[in-house]
Amino acid sequence: DRTLPRHICMIPVSCRFEEHTYDGLILDINSYGAYVDTDESFPTGQDISLSFFNPFSNRHMDLGGKIIWSSTDGIGVSFNDLSRARYIW
């Protein structure tokens, strides 16, 4: 959702989907989703879990989501549980 501003950041993140784990960087984030820097594309529609320490709220976050777009530069993730994602700030 682009109605909320995205917060620019460089947060290390561990992404898990199917049997794969990928370590990357969240480059921007809000309560609805995040942009994760990658060097490969991932299948859109895929469920994904993001695990990271959030410097904005000073807490560790484990959030599930769905890959809503993908390129060789990054993926867009829409968070599933917006009630938990609101604790990003």
Buried (B, 14 or more C-beta within 10 A) or exposed (E): EEEEEBBEBEBEBEBBBEEEEBEBBBBBBBBBBBBBBBEEBBEEEBEBBBBBEBEEEEEEBEBBBBBEEBEEEBBBBBBBEEEBBEEBE
